[in-house]
Amino acid sequence: MRTEYKIYLPLGLFFVVCTVAYWFFGRVDGGRIEWVGIAALALTALMVFQIGFYLYFTARKMDLRPEDRADGEVTEGAGDMGFFPPRSIWPFWAAVTAGLVFLGPVFGWWLTVLGVGFGALALAGWIYQYYRGDYQH
């Protein structure tokens, strides 16, 4: 985790500098300030800082991982990283759902409502995929 927060915190500082530079140089017609860009950059900086501080406080509670140490070896990180299903159709249905929800404002809000309904089914199927079928426990 130490490696990750050392990436995110300077990245947050970069977005703060970009926000200030945009405020100085981002004037539009007549010298007016363009607030949408400033708000977007400021919120991006806050989001990156939030992730960086979360990683920082989580890293303080954990032991050092091999990738966080200068003398760490690749073989120290060997082994199982987690359990991943061999195949699942539910990520596909979640992507179809996201497509329906995102296309809703373009083609009609009814499409968003339909996507949310399909999303509930896709999420339930993804969560409970190991309670039915070939991978049942």
DSSP file with accessible surface (Angstrom, degrees, kcal/mol):
  #  RESIDUE AA STRUCTURE BP1 BP2  ACC     N-H-->O    O-->H-N    N-H-->O    O-->H-N    TCO  KAPPA ALPHA  PHI   PSI    X-CA   Y-CA   Z-CA
    1    1 A M     >        0   0   41      0, 0.0     4,-2.0     0, 0.0     5,-0.2   0.000 360.0 360.0 360.0 -22.7    0.0    0.0    0.0
    2    2 A R  H  >  +     0   0   68      1,-0.2     4,-1.6     2,-0.2     5,-0.1   0.889 360.0  52.0 -67.0 -35.9    2.9    2.4    0.5
    3    3 A T  H  > S+     0   0   61      1,-0.2     4,-0.5     2,-0.2    -1,-0.2   0.913 109.3  50.7 -64.4 -39.9    3.7    2.3   -3.2
    4    4 A E  H >> S+     0   0   60      1,-0.2     4,-2.3     2,-0.2     3,-1.1   0.914 109.7  46.7 -68.3 -45.6    0.1    3.2   -4.1
    5    5 A Y  H 3X S+     0   0   44     -4,-2.0     4,-2.2     1,-0.3    -1,-0.2   0.833 105.8  61.0 -70.8 -24.1   -0.3    6.2   -1.8
    6    6 A K  H 3< S+     0   0  130     -4,-1.6    -1,-0.3    -5,-0.2    -2,-0.2   0.670 110.2  43.1 -72.2 -14.3    3.1    7.5   -2.9
    7    7 A I  H <X S+     0   0  105     -3,-1.1     4,-1.4    -4,-0.5    -2,-0.2   0.838 115.7  45.9 -90.1 -44.3    1.5    7.7   -6.4
    8    8 A Y  H  X S+     0   0   81     -4,-2.3     4,-2.2     2,-0.2    44,-0.2   0.866 106.2  55.5 -73.3 -39.4   -1.9    9.1   -5.5
    9    9 A L  H  X S+     0   0   36     -4,-2.2     4,-1.9     2,-0.2    -1,-0.2   0.951 111.0  43.4 -66.3 -45.1   -0.9   11.9   -3.1
   10   10 A P  H  > S+     0   0   70      0, 0.0     4,-2.2     0, 0.0    -1,-0.2   0.882 111.5  56.7 -64.7 -31.3    1.5   13.7   -5.6
   11   11 A L  H  X S+     0   0   68     -4,-1.4     4,-2.0     2,-0.2    -2,-0.2   0.900 105.1  51.5 -64.5 -37.5   -1.2   13.1   -8.3
   12   12 A G  H  X S+     0   0    0     -4,-2.2     4,-1.8     1,-0.2    -1,-0.2   0.910 108.4  51.1 -63.7 -40.5   -3.6   15.0   -6.0
   13   13 A L  H  X S+     0   0  105     -4,-1.9     4,-2.4     1,-0.2    -2,-0.2   0.885 106.4  55.5 -63.2 -37.6   -1.1   17.9   -5.7
   14   14 A F  H  X S+     0   0  115     -4,-2.2     4,-2.5     1,-0.2    -2,-0.2   0.925 107.7  48.3 -60.1 -43.0   -0.8   17.9   -9.5
   15   15 A F  H  X S+     0   0   44     -4,-2.0     4,-2.3     2,-0.2    -1,-0.2   0.838 108.6  54.1 -70.4 -30.0   -4.6   18.4   -9.9
   16   16 A V  H  X S+     0   0   61     -4,-1.8     4,-2.4     2,-0.2    -1,-0.2   0.937 110.3  46.7 -65.4 -44.5   -4.5   21.2   -7.3
   17   17 A V  H  X S+     0   0   96     -4,-2.4     4,-2.7     1,-0.2    -2,-0.2   0.918 112.1  50.9 -62.3 -41.5   -1.8   22.9   -9.4
   18   18 A C  H  X S+     0   0   36     -4,-2.5     4,-2.6     2,-0.2    -1,-0.2   0.896 108.9  51.9 -63.0 -38.0   -3.9   22.3  -12.5
   19   19 A T  H  X S+     0   0   20     -4,-2.3     4,-2.0     2,-0.2    -2,-0.2   0.934 111.9  45.1 -64.3 -45.6   -7.0   23.8  -10.8
   20   20 A V  H  X S+     0   0   71     -4,-2.4     4,-2.0     2,-0.2    -2,-0.2   0.928 114.1  49.1 -65.5 -42.5   -5.1   27.0   -9.8
   21   21 A A  H  X S+     0   0   39     -4,-2.7     4,-3.1     1,-0.2     5,-0.3   0.907 110.4  51.2 -64.0 -38.5   -3.6   27.3  -13.2
   22   22 A Y  H  X S+     0   0   82     -4,-2.6     4,-2.0     1,-0.2    -1,-0.2   0.865 107.6  53.5 -66.6 -35.2   -7.0   26.8  -14.9
   23   23 A W  H  < S+     0   0   99     -4,-2.0    -1,-0.2    -5,-0.2    -2,-0.2   0.897 115.9  39.3 -65.3 -39.5   -8.4   29.5  -12.6
   24   24 A F  H  < S+     0   0  116     -4,-2.0     3,-0.2     1,-0.1    -2,-0.2   0.911 131.1  25.2 -75.1 -44.6   -5.7   32.0  -13.7
   25   25 A F  H  < S+     0   0  176     -4,-3.1    -3,-0.2    -5,-0.2    -2,-0.2   0.510 100.5  84.1-102.4  -5.7   -5.5   31.1  -17.4
   26   26 A G     <  +     0   0   15     -4,-2.0     8,-0.8    -5,-0.3     2,-0.2  -0.069  55.9 143.7 -93.6  36.5   -9.0   29.7  -18.1
   27   27 A R  B     -A   33   0A 109     -3,-0.2     6,-0.2    -2,-0.2     2,-0.1  -0.505  32.1-158.4 -74.4 142.3  -10.8   32.9  -18.7
   28   28 A V    >   -     0   0   60      4,-2.8     3,-2.2     1,-0.2     4,-0.5  -0.316  49.3 -25.3-106.1-165.3  -13.5   32.9  -21.4
   29   29 A D  G >  S+     0   0  132      1,-0.3     3,-0.8     2,-0.2    -1,-0.2  -0.074 133.7   8.8 -47.2 125.9  -15.0   35.8  -23.4
   30   30 A G  G 3  S-     0   0   86      1,-0.2    -1,-0.3    -3,-0.1    -2,-0.0   0.609 126.1 -72.5  79.3  10.2  -14.7   39.1  -21.6
   31   31 A G  G <  S+     0   0   43     -3,-2.2    -1,-0.2     1,-0.2    -2,-0.2   0.647  85.2 152.7  81.6  13.0  -12.4   37.7  -18.8
   32   32 A R    <   -     0   0  159     -3,-0.8    -4,-2.8    -4,-0.5     2,-0.3  -0.481  48.1-112.0 -75.9 150.0  -15.1   35.8  -17.0
   33   33 A I  B     -A   27   0A  40     -6,-0.2     2,-1.0    -2,-0.1    -6,-0.2  -0.620  18.4-134.9 -82.7 136.7  -14.1   32.7  -15.0
   34   34 A E     >  -     0   0   50     -8,-0.8     4,-1.1    -2,-0.3     3,-0.1  -0.787  24.2-175.4 -93.3 102.0  -15.2   29.4  -16.4
   35   35 A W  H  > S+     0   0  164     -2,-1.0     4,-2.8     1,-0.2     5,-0.2   0.772  70.6  65.2 -76.7 -26.7  -16.5   27.7  -13.2
   36   36 A V  H  > S+     0   0  109      1,-0.2     4,-2.6     2,-0.2    -1,-0.2   0.932 104.5  45.3 -66.0 -43.8  -17.4   24.2  -14.6
   37   37 A G  H  > S+     0   0   14      2,-0.2     4,-2.6     1,-0.2     5,-0.2   0.902 113.5  50.3 -64.9 -39.4  -13.7   23.4  -15.4
   38   38 A I  H  X S+     0   0   21     -4,-1.1     4,-2.6     2,-0.2     5,-0.2   0.931 112.1  47.5 -63.6 -44.3  -12.6   24.7  -12.0
   39   39 A A  H  X S+     0   0   50     -4,-2.8     4,-2.7     2,-0.2     5,-0.2   0.920 112.3  49.8 -63.3 -41.8  -15.2   22.6  -10.3
   40   40 A A  H  X S+     0   0   52     -4,-2.6     4,-2.1    -5,-0.2    -2,-0.2   0.932 114.1  44.0 -64.3 -44.6  -14.3   19.5  -12.3
   41   41 A L  H  X S+     0   0   41     -4,-2.6     4,-2.4     2,-0.2    -1,-0.2   0.902 114.0  50.2 -68.2 -39.5  -10.6   19.8  -11.6
   42   42 A A  H  X S+     0   0   35     -4,-2.6     4,-2.4    -5,-0.2    -2,-0.2   0.926 112.2  47.1 -65.2 -42.2  -11.1   20.6   -7.9
   43   43 A L  H  X S+     0   0  115     -4,-2.7     4,-2.4    -5,-0.2    -1,-0.2   0.868 110.3  53.2 -68.0 -33.4  -13.4   17.6   -7.4
   44   44 A T  H  X S+     0   0   47     -4,-2.1     4,-2.5    -5,-0.2     5,-0.2   0.929 109.2  49.0 -64.4 -42.6  -10.9   15.4   -9.3
   45   45 A A  H  X S+     0   0    4     -4,-2.4     4,-2.6     1,-0.2    -2,-0.2   0.924 111.9  48.9 -62.2 -43.1   -8.2   16.6   -6.9
   46   46 A L  H  X S+     0   0  112     -4,-2.4     4,-2.3     2,-0.2    -1,-0.2   0.901 111.2  49.9 -63.9 -40.1  -10.4   15.9   -3.9
   47   47 A M  H  X S+     0   0   99     -4,-2.4     4,-2.2     2,-0.2    -2,-0.2   0.928 112.1  46.9 -64.5 -43.7  -11.3   12.4   -5.2
   48   48 A V  H  X S+     0   0    8     -4,-2.5     4,-2.7     1,-0.2    -2,-0.2   0.912 112.4  50.1 -66.7 -39.9   -7.6   11.6   -5.8
   49   49 A F  H  X S+     0   0   41     -4,-2.6     4,-3.0    -5,-0.2     5,-0.3   0.895 107.9  54.5 -63.2 -38.4   -6.7   12.9   -2.3
   50   50 A Q  H  X S+     0   0  139     -4,-2.3     4,-2.1     2,-0.2    -2,-0.2   0.940 111.4  43.7 -61.5 -45.9   -9.5   10.7   -0.8
   51   51 A I  H  X S+     0   0   61     -4,-2.2     4,-2.5     2,-0.2    -2,-0.2   0.927 114.6  50.6 -64.5 -43.0   -8.1    7.6   -2.4
   52   52 A G  H  X S+     0   0    0     -4,-2.7     4,-2.3     1,-0.2    -2,-0.2   0.917 111.5  46.6 -63.1 -43.0   -4.5    8.6   -1.5
   53   53 A F  H  X S+     0   0   98     -4,-3.0     4,-2.7     2,-0.2     5,-0.2   0.885 110.8  53.0 -69.2 -35.3   -5.4    9.2    2.2
   54   54 A Y  H  X S+     0   0  147     -4,-2.1     4,-2.2    -5,-0.3    -2,-0.2   0.946 111.9  45.5 -61.5 -46.4   -7.4    5.9    2.4
   55   55 A L  H  X S+     0   0   22     -4,-2.5     4,-2.4     2,-0.2    -2,-0.2   0.879 112.2  52.8 -64.6 -35.9   -4.4    4.1    1.1
   56   56 A Y  H  X S+     0   0   77     -4,-2.3     4,-1.5     2,-0.2    -2,-0.2   0.950 112.4  42.7 -64.4 -48.7   -2.1    5.9    3.5
   57   57 A F  H  X S+     0   0  100     -4,-2.7     4,-0.7     1,-0.2    -2,-0.2   0.847 115.3  50.3 -71.0 -29.8   -4.1    5.1    6.6
   58   58 A T  H >X S+     0   0   30     -4,-2.2     3,-0.8    -5,-0.2     4,-0.6   0.894 107.8  54.0 -71.2 -37.6   -4.6    1.5    5.4
   59   59 A A  H >< S+     0   0    1     -4,-2.4     3,-0.7     1,-0.2    -2,-0.2   0.827 100.8  60.0 -66.4 -31.5   -0.8    1.1    4.8
   60   60 A R  H 3< S+     0   0  149     -4,-1.5    -1,-0.2     1,-0.2    -2,-0.2   0.794 106.5  47.3 -66.6 -26.1   -0.1    2.2    8.3
   61   61 A K  H << S+     0   0  181     -3,-0.8     2,-0.3    -4,-0.7    -1,-0.2   0.570 104.6  74.4 -90.7 -10.4   -2.1   -0.7    9.7
   62   62 A M  S << S-     0   0   72     -3,-0.7     2,-0.1    -4,-0.6     3,-0.1  -0.695  82.5-111.3-104.9 156.3   -0.5   -3.4    7.5
   63   63 A D        -     0   0  151     -2,-0.3     2,-0.2     1,-0.1    -1,-0.1  -0.404  52.3 -83.0 -72.7 160.8    2.8   -5.1    7.4
   64   64 A L        -     0   0   79     -2,-0.1    -1,-0.1   -63,-0.1     5,-0.0  -0.431  43.4-142.8 -67.2 135.5    5.2   -4.2    4.6
   65   65 A R    >>  -     0   0   54     -2,-0.2     3,-1.4     1,-0.1     4,-0.7  -0.529  28.5-103.6 -89.5 164.0    4.5   -6.2    1.4
   66   66 A P  G >4 S+     0   0   30      0, 0.0     3,-0.9     0, 0.0     6,-0.4   0.879 122.2  53.8 -57.7 -36.1    7.4   -7.4   -0.8
   67   67 A E  G 34 S+     0   0  109      1,-0.2     7,-0.0     4,-0.1    -3,-0.0   0.646 104.0  56.9 -75.5 -11.3    6.7   -4.6   -3.4
   68   68 A D  G <4 S+     0   0   31     -3,-1.4     2,-0.3   -66,-0.0    -1,-0.2   0.600  97.3  74.9 -90.5 -13.6    6.9   -2.0   -0.6
   69   69 A R  S X< S-     0   0   71     -3,-0.9     3,-0.9    -4,-0.7     0, 0.0  -0.763  74.9-138.5-101.2 148.4   10.4   -3.0    0.4
   70   70 A A  T 3  S+     0   0  114     -2,-0.3    -1,-0.1     1,-0.2    -3,-0.0   0.810 107.1  45.7 -71.3 -29.2   13.6   -2.2   -1.5
   71   71 A D  T 3  S+     0   0  114      2,-0.1    -1,-0.2    -3,-0.0     2,-0.1   0.241  84.8 131.7 -98.3  14.5   15.0   -5.7   -0.8
   72   72 A G    <   -     0   0   26     -3,-0.9     2,-0.3    -6,-0.4    -7,-0.0  -0.394  45.8-145.1 -69.9 141.4   11.7   -7.6   -1.7
   73   73 A E    >   -     0   0  122      1,-0.1     3,-0.9    -2,-0.1     4,-0.5  -0.758  18.0-124.6-105.7 153.5   12.0  -10.5   -4.0
   74   74 A V  G >  S+     0   0  135     -2,-0.3     3,-1.4     1,-0.2     4,-0.1   0.880 109.4  60.9 -62.7 -37.3    9.4  -11.5   -6.6
   75   75 A T  G >  S+     0   0  114      1,-0.3     3,-1.2     2,-0.2    -1,-0.2   0.728  91.1  68.3 -67.1 -20.8    9.1  -15.0   -5.1
   76   76 A E  G <  S+     0   0   89     -3,-0.9    -1,-0.3     1,-0.2    -2,-0.2   0.776  99.4  50.2 -68.2 -25.8    7.9  -13.6   -1.8
   77   77 A G  G <  S+     0   0   37     -3,-1.4    -1,-0.2    -4,-0.5    -2,-0.2   0.345  86.9 119.7 -93.1   8.4    4.7  -12.5   -3.5
   78   78 A A    <   +     0   0   81     -3,-1.2     2,-0.2    -4,-0.1    -3,-0.0  -0.279  43.3  59.8 -72.3 157.7    4.0  -15.9   -5.1
   79   79 A G  S    S-     0   0   62     -2,-0.0     2,-0.2     0, 0.0    -2,-0.0  -0.695  93.2 -18.8 121.2-173.9    0.9  -17.9   -4.3
   80   80 A D        -     0   0  164     -2,-0.2     3,-0.1     1,-0.1     0, 0.0  -0.464  42.7-171.5 -70.4 133.6   -2.8  -17.5   -4.6
   81   81 A M        -     0   0  159      1,-0.4     2,-0.3    -2,-0.2    -1,-0.1   0.592  61.9 -59.2 -96.8 -17.6   -4.0  -14.0   -5.0
   82   82 A G        -     0   0   49      2,-0.1     2,-0.5     0, 0.0    -1,-0.4  -0.941  62.8 -65.7 159.7-177.8   -7.7  -14.8   -4.6
   83   83 A F        +     0   0  149     -2,-0.3    -3,-0.0    -3,-0.1     0, 0.0  -0.893  43.7 179.4-104.7 127.8  -10.5  -16.8   -6.0
   84   84 A F        -     0   0  155     -2,-0.5    -2,-0.1     0, 0.0     0, 0.0  -0.994  31.3-114.2-127.2 134.3  -11.7  -16.0   -9.5
   85   85 A P        -     0   0   47      0, 0.0     3,-0.1     0, 0.0    -2,-0.0  -0.367  17.5-132.5 -67.7 144.9  -14.5  -17.9  -11.2
   86   86 A P  S    S-     0   0   92      0, 0.0     2,-0.3     0, 0.0     0, 0.0   0.860  86.0  -7.5 -67.1 -34.4  -13.5  -19.9  -14.3
   87   87 A R        +     0   0  159      0, 0.0     2,-0.3     0, 0.0     0, 0.0  -0.968  64.6 173.0-159.3 148.8  -16.4  -18.5  -16.3
   88   88 A S        -     0   0   40     -2,-0.3     4,-0.3    -3,-0.1    38,-0.0  -0.949  23.9-158.0-158.3 137.1  -19.5  -16.3  -15.6
   89   89 A I  S >> S+     0   0   95     -2,-0.3     4,-1.6     1,-0.2     3,-0.6   0.640  80.3  84.3 -88.4 -14.0  -22.1  -14.7  -17.8
   90   90 A W  H 3> S+     0   0   78      1,-0.3     4,-2.2     2,-0.2     5,-0.2   0.831  81.1  57.6 -69.1 -32.8  -23.1  -12.1  -15.2
   91   91 A P  H 3> S+     0   0   56      0, 0.0     4,-2.1     0, 0.0    -1,-0.3   0.903 105.8  53.5 -61.7 -33.6  -20.3   -9.5  -16.0
   92   92 A F  H <> S+     0   0  113     -3,-0.6     4,-2.3    -4,-0.3    -2,-0.2   0.939 109.3  46.8 -63.0 -46.1  -21.7   -9.4  -19.5
   93   93 A W  H  X S+     0   0  118     -4,-1.6     4,-2.3     1,-0.2    -1,-0.2   0.854 109.7  54.3 -67.5 -31.9  -25.2   -8.7  -18.3
   94   94 A A  H  X S+     0   0   32     -4,-2.2     4,-2.3     2,-0.2    -1,-0.2   0.900 108.9  48.9 -66.0 -37.2  -23.9   -6.0  -16.0
   95   95 A A  H  X S+     0   0   62     -4,-2.1     4,-2.3     2,-0.2    -2,-0.2   0.904 110.0  50.6 -69.0 -39.1  -22.2   -4.4  -19.0
   96   96 A V  H  X S+     0   0   50     -4,-2.3     4,-2.4     2,-0.2    -2,-0.2   0.922 110.1  51.5 -62.0 -41.2  -25.4   -4.5  -21.0
   97   97 A T  H  X S+     0   0   15     -4,-2.3     4,-2.6     2,-0.2    -2,-0.2   0.928 108.4  50.0 -60.8 -45.8  -27.2   -2.9  -18.0
   98   98 A A  H  X S+     0   0   37     -4,-2.3     4,-2.6     1,-0.2     5,-0.2   0.910 109.6  52.5 -61.4 -39.5  -24.6   -0.1  -17.9
   99   99 A G  H  X S+     0   0   31     -4,-2.3     4,-1.8     2,-0.2    -1,-0.2   0.921 110.2  47.4 -62.2 -43.0  -25.1    0.4  -21.6
  100  100 A L  H  X S+     0   0   34     -4,-2.4     4,-0.9     2,-0.2    -2,-0.2   0.927 113.1  48.2 -63.5 -43.6  -28.9    0.7  -21.2
  101  101 A V  H  < S+     0   0   42     -4,-2.6     3,-0.5     1,-0.2    -2,-0.2   0.921 114.0  46.1 -65.7 -40.8  -28.5    3.1  -18.2
  102  102 A F  H  < S+     0   0  154     -4,-2.6     4,-0.3     1,-0.2    -1,-0.2   0.785 112.7  49.6 -75.2 -26.1  -26.1    5.3  -20.1
  103  103 A L  H >X S+     0   0   81     -4,-1.8     4,-2.5    -5,-0.2     3,-0.6   0.589  89.5  87.4 -85.3 -10.4  -28.1    5.4  -23.3
  104  104 A G  H 3X S+     0   0    0     -4,-0.9     4,-2.4    -3,-0.5     7,-0.3   0.920  85.5  48.8 -56.3 -49.8  -31.2    6.3  -21.4
  105  105 A P  H 34 S+     0   0   72      0, 0.0    -1,-0.2     0, 0.0     4,-0.2   0.783 115.1  47.9 -63.8 -21.2  -30.8   10.1  -21.4
  106  106 A V  H <4 S+     0   0  104     -3,-0.6    -2,-0.2    -4,-0.3     3,-0.1   0.931 127.0  20.5 -82.8 -48.0  -30.0    9.9  -25.2
  107  107 A F  H  < S-     0   0  140     -4,-2.5    -3,-0.2     1,-0.3     2,-0.1   0.476 130.5 -51.0-103.9  -7.2  -32.9    7.8  -26.4
  108  108 A G    >X  -     0   0   21     -4,-2.4     3,-1.4    -5,-0.3     4,-0.6  -0.316  41.7-109.0 140.2 140.7  -35.4    8.1  -23.5
  109  109 A W  H 3> S+     0   0  177      1,-0.3     4,-1.8     2,-0.2     3,-0.3   0.716 110.0  72.6 -67.9 -20.7  -35.6    7.9  -19.8
  110  110 A W  H 3> S+     0   0  165      1,-0.2     4,-2.4     2,-0.2    -1,-0.3   0.836  91.9  58.7 -61.0 -30.1  -37.6    4.7  -20.0
  111  111 A L  H <> S+     0   0   22     -3,-1.4     4,-2.5    -7,-0.3    -1,-0.2   0.874 103.2  51.6 -67.4 -35.1  -34.4    3.0  -21.2
  112  112 A T  H  X S+     0   0   25     -4,-0.6     4,-2.4    -3,-0.3    -2,-0.2   0.917 109.5  49.5 -65.7 -43.3  -32.7    4.0  -17.9
  113  113 A V  H  X S+     0   0  107     -4,-1.8     4,-2.0     2,-0.2    -2,-0.2   0.924 111.7  48.8 -61.9 -43.1  -35.6    2.5  -15.9
  114  114 A L  H  X S+     0   0   75     -4,-2.4     4,-2.5     1,-0.2     5,-0.2   0.916 110.9  51.3 -61.8 -41.3  -35.4   -0.7  -17.9
  115  115 A G  H  X S+     0   0    0     -4,-2.5     4,-2.4     1,-0.2    -2,-0.2   0.885 107.1  52.0 -64.4 -38.5  -31.6   -0.8  -17.3
  116  116 A V  H  X S+     0   0   93     -4,-2.4     4,-1.9     2,-0.2    -1,-0.2   0.908 110.0  50.1 -65.1 -39.3  -32.0   -0.4  -13.6
  117  117 A G  H  X S+     0   0   40     -4,-2.0     4,-1.6     1,-0.2    -2,-0.2   0.943 113.3  44.4 -62.8 -47.7  -34.4   -3.3  -13.6
  118  118 A F  H  X S+     0   0   99     -4,-2.5     4,-2.9     1,-0.2    -1,-0.2   0.858 109.4  59.1 -63.0 -33.9  -32.0   -5.5  -15.5
  119  119 A G  H  X S+     0   0   17     -4,-2.4     4,-2.7    -5,-0.2     5,-0.2   0.886 101.8  52.5 -63.0 -39.2  -29.2   -4.2  -13.3
  120  120 A A  H  X S+     0   0   65     -4,-1.9     4,-2.3     2,-0.2    -1,-0.2   0.922 112.8  45.0 -62.8 -41.9  -31.0   -5.6  -10.2
  121  121 A L  H  X S+     0   0  116     -4,-1.6     4,-2.5     2,-0.2    -2,-0.2   0.915 113.8  49.1 -67.2 -42.7  -31.3   -9.0  -11.9
  122  122 A A  H  X S+     0   0    4     -4,-2.9     4,-2.4     2,-0.2    -2,-0.2   0.912 112.4  48.2 -64.3 -41.0  -27.7   -8.9  -13.1
  123  123 A L  H  X S+     0   0  102     -4,-2.7     4,-2.4     2,-0.2     5,-0.2   0.928 112.3  48.2 -66.3 -43.4  -26.4   -8.0   -9.7
  124  124 A A  H  X S+     0   0   44     -4,-2.3     4,-2.5    -5,-0.2    -2,-0.2   0.916 112.7  49.2 -62.8 -41.9  -28.4  -10.7   -7.9
  125  125 A G  H  < S+     0   0   13     -4,-2.5     4,-0.2     1,-0.2    -2,-0.2   0.906 111.5  48.8 -63.9 -39.3  -27.2  -13.3  -10.4
  126  126 A W  H >< S+     0   0  109     -4,-2.4     3,-0.6     1,-0.2    -2,-0.2   0.898 114.3  45.7 -67.9 -38.7  -23.6  -12.2  -10.0
  127  127 A I  H 3< S+     0   0   99     -4,-2.4     3,-0.4     1,-0.2    -2,-0.2   0.917 121.1  36.7 -69.7 -42.5  -23.9  -12.4   -6.2
  128  128 A Y  T >< S+     0   0  135     -4,-2.5     3,-1.8    -5,-0.2     4,-0.3   0.145  78.4 115.4-101.1  23.1  -25.7  -15.7   -6.0
  129  129 A Q  G X  S+     0   0   32     -3,-0.6     3,-0.5     1,-0.3     6,-0.3   0.744  75.5  54.9 -66.7 -19.8  -23.9  -17.5   -9.0
  130  130 A Y  G 3  S+     0   0   37     -3,-0.4     7,-1.2     1,-0.2    -1,-0.3   0.344  95.5  67.0 -96.2   9.4  -22.4  -20.0   -6.6
  131  131 A Y  G <  S+     0   0  158     -3,-1.8     2,-0.3     5,-0.2    -1,-0.2   0.460 105.0  38.5-102.4  -4.6  -25.7  -21.1   -5.1
  132  132 A R  S X  S+     0   0  199     -3,-0.5     3,-0.6    -4,-0.3     2,-0.1  -0.957 100.0   6.0-139.3 158.4  -27.0  -22.6   -8.4
  133  133 A G  G >  S-     0   0   57     -2,-0.3     3,-1.2     1,-0.2    -3,-0.0  -0.319 112.3 -15.6  76.8-150.7  -25.8  -24.7  -11.3
  134  134 A D  G 3  S+     0   0  138      1,-0.3    -1,-0.2    -2,-0.1    -4,-0.1   0.760 133.9  49.4 -66.8 -28.6  -22.3  -26.3  -11.7
  135  135 A Y  G <  S+     0   0   74     -3,-0.6    -1,-0.3    -6,-0.3    -2,-0.1   0.149  76.5 140.7-101.9  21.7  -20.5  -24.3   -9.0
  136  136 A Q    <         0   0  124     -3,-1.2    -5,-0.2    -5,-0.1    -6,-0.1  -0.374 360.0 360.0 -67.6 136.0  -23.0  -24.9   -6.3
  137  137 A H              0   0  185     -7,-1.2    -1,-0.1    -2,-0.1    -2,-0.1  -0.659 360.0 360.0 -86.2 360.0  -21.5  -25.4   -2.8
